[in-house]
Amino acid sequence: MLGRQFVLGRTIAEAMDEAQDQRKALENARRGSADAATGLRFSYDMLGEGARTEHDAERYLASYANAINAIARGQVAASPETADGISIKLSALFSRYEDGQRERVFAELLPRVWALIEQAAHANLNLTIDAEETDRLELSLDVLDALAARIATAFPQWTGFGLAVQAYQTRALQVVEAVAAIARRHRLRFMVRLVKGAYWDGEIKRAQEGGLTGYPVFTHKEHTDISYLACARALIAHADVIYPQFATHNAGTIAAILQMARAKSAAFEMQRLHGMGEGVYREVMKDPTVACRVYAPVGEHRDLLAYLVRRLLENGANSSFVHQLADAAVDVERLLASPMTSARAPAFPMPAYLYPVDHGLQRRNSTGIDLAVIADRAPLDAAVAAAVVPAVREATTGEVVATMAKLDDGFTAWNERPVTERAAIVRRAGDLLDARLAEFCGLLVKEGRKTLGDCVAEVREAVDFCRYYADQAQIRLQDQVLPGPTGESNELRMNGRGVFVCISPWNFPLAIFAGQVVAALVAGNAVAAKPAEQTPAVAARMVGLLHEAGVPQDALALLHGPGETIGAALTADPRCAGVCFTGSTQVAKIIQRALAHKDGPIVPFIAETGGLNAMIVDSSALPEQVVDAVVQSAFRSAGQRCSALRLLVVHGAIADGVIEMIRGALAVLNVGDPALLATDVGPVIDDEAYTNVSRNVARLKKDAKLLGETPFAATFPRLVAPAAFELGAIADLKDEIFGPVLHVVRWNGDVDAVMREINVLGYGLTLGIQTRIDSRAQRLARLAKVGNVYINRNMIGAVVGVQPFGGEGLSGTGPKAGGPHYLLRFCAEQTLTVNTAAAGGNAALLAGEAGGH
């Protein structure tokens, strides 16, 4: 039913028949006064979101080409402006339409678009490039410029090429000017569709998650309305090189457009979406001088979901004109109020102030970099080019003893500092790190072999740890007065335990290292920090930064060396008051046994280990969304995350289609040098890891079914091709392969039984659930013996204070890192009880009684 409401036809032929019926209805309504110049026009949109594979892209290309041929056969166009046309999405024509793949975009996407342009130009139809997300804006303008240069030579008289501009973007007016400049430079005339924008909530979320300096879109509807009018005025002013097309269902906006355009005697057209705004345009189209075009989706109803959700959200939003028009409680004055009468602050706090004030503390969000903006990326590129990995001297076992003694001596003074003072130092460290993001990214690329996106995310996580734990210390570690009987005071005090040994992994050499160390420090402990053998330089740079921020030399020391010697000596030292470890389950058990055999106090052991992390996909899940989540979760960071997806359990009804899409997605990944923005998957960390992963892949190629593998040329050391294998059963997965290897199992029958089988594996770190049935998702989450459950998204990238991270079973001891309970494990608790009546009476009680009479 909804498909019929919002889709003009399931095929282009069906859609064109429906379009013809609508044209006849308009002519009848106008009593025969409609003509070709002002009649009803259509821009057909072949349904489908961005391609995930090259097969998808070829299918969309064929669909567009078939539609253009059908439109050309169905009418003789006097001009592109009066003809029907087609709207295309560049992301549908190339599976990697993103700024990081610029070279491939120009090499592979442009020829496909050009083939469609040739068809449309020969038929004298119009072809409009639809607007997409903001992170593709600069790339889209560069593509437009390149295509315009070619059109200027091949079809200089054709005026049917165009694009959509989104008024909700804060750069919308500059985009209009840039498009006009491109048209003038190539002596062309473009058709420009002005829309308000369809990805608003996604743009807001992306800016918040990315820690951007501001929002790329306006945060109030009336501000978008003002921007729309400003852009409309600019388009009309450029009418010599632009044919303006105004897409809106707002009667006030329509009236303003008609007034502005007629005052300048400019040619223009109005546009509406099929299935929306029909009542408003029924009135508009009574004027035979107004031309209108219908943006008409075409396709099978099963392809409608993403488009439909955007339309329903627009219709249902309280601020929507269409919604308010249908609401009898909204009077005309309010409905048609000028957007100029209201000037409000942003609807949301800026991304830097995303987190609310808690106990009077405002935790600032870490600062990110928009890698899609070339100017923003420049400092990062420079830092990577300049980065040099310094040598870090290995400690000896004798130095371990001396250092532990020094830290033990320094512990008392550090612990006696007020918690607010320790928190201020840790917070200062976070600010210093935030300001040096590019520098640390350069070191992470060179030493940790991380891709640029992973580097930015890791530095931001380390900053978040500093700021979050500083705030949590001030909130949770202050002395607390407890209730009790009269004549007695009771107080709970939190102190450091002594010298904490923090052992961190190479896969997050900054974020996990910093998180462990600052948590122990802010709780009042001295810290002996042992980084992974592969990444000591990043750790040493962070220790230097903490000392610069004010941590005393005798409260924090770095001890680099092999786990078998230095790590073992640290945990065996009698002054070790606690151990915080992130790494493999096997090493965690070795540490656990060593601590159990020590004489002296029983010390706490905080461990976060690996997992056989699964994702359950049912038959209601959206395949494109599933594949996006799978590729990110299984192959980002070359699969070297403890949270990475290892086991995809997909329902048999959709398994073939999902597997085919994963195979196609694997085929277009870039494997190579992590310093290059275009690289999706970099190398594994060292020769030992390379040998281990390669051996397991070779075994799987014999024992399992290879579903897909990324082809690449070995231009960089220790590269492993991302691969997916099909297993017969969940129980066939025995061990974690710490690399870009995905195992796939099909399921049918009882999904609860599938969840129980996953629980039997014994690990419990992360779980993904992909379903459109909310009750099922919630039930599976309750059944799961897993620390972090992610529904309808990827399974990696837990955010400090938002998704506290840590598992159970074979995946760790807890408490969760980045959560409100983490610091307590680093503390010793002391209850102080004072008998205040011991001096001979309860003075406070007597004073209260005296005051009451």
Secondary structure, DSSP 8 states (H G I E B T S, - for coil): -HHHHH-SBSSHHHHHHHHHHHHHHHHHHTTT---TTTSEEEEEEE-----SSHHHHHHHHHHHHHHHHHHHHH---S-TTTS-EEEE-HHHH-TT-SGGGHHHIIIIIHHHHHHHHHHHHHHT-EEEE----GGGHHHHHHHHHHHHHHHHHH-TT---EEEEEETTBTTHHHHHHHHHHHHHHHT--EEEEEE--S-HHHHHHHHHHHT-SS-SB-SSHHHHHHHHHHHHHHHHHTTTTEEEEEE---HHHHHHHHHHHHHTT---EEEEETTSSHHHHHHHTTSTT--EEEEEEES-GGG-HHHHHHHHHHHHSTT-HHHHHT-TTS-HHHHT--GGG-----SS--GGG-S--BTTB---------TTSHHHHHHHHHHHHH----------HHHHHHHHHHHHHHHHHHHHS-HHHHHHHHHHHHHHHHHTHHHHHHHHHHHH---HHHHHHHHHHHHHHHHHHHHHHHHHSS-EEE---TTEEEEEEEEE-SEEEEE--SSSTTHHHHHHHHHHHHTT-EEEEE--TT-HHHHHHHHHHHHHHT--GGGEEE--S-IIIIIHHHHHSTTEEEEEEES-HHHHHHHHHHHHT-SSS---EEEE-----EEEE-TTS-HHHHHHHHHHHHHGGGG--TT---EEEEEHHHHHHHHHHHHHHHHT--BS-TTSTT-SB---SSHHHHHHHHHHHHHHHHHSEEEEE------STT----EEEE-S-GGG--S---SSEEEEEEE-S-HHHHHHHHHHT-EESEEEEE-S-HHHHHHHHHH---SEEEESS-S----TTTS-B--EETTB----BTSTTTGGGGEEEEEEEEETTTTSS-HHHHHHHHHH-
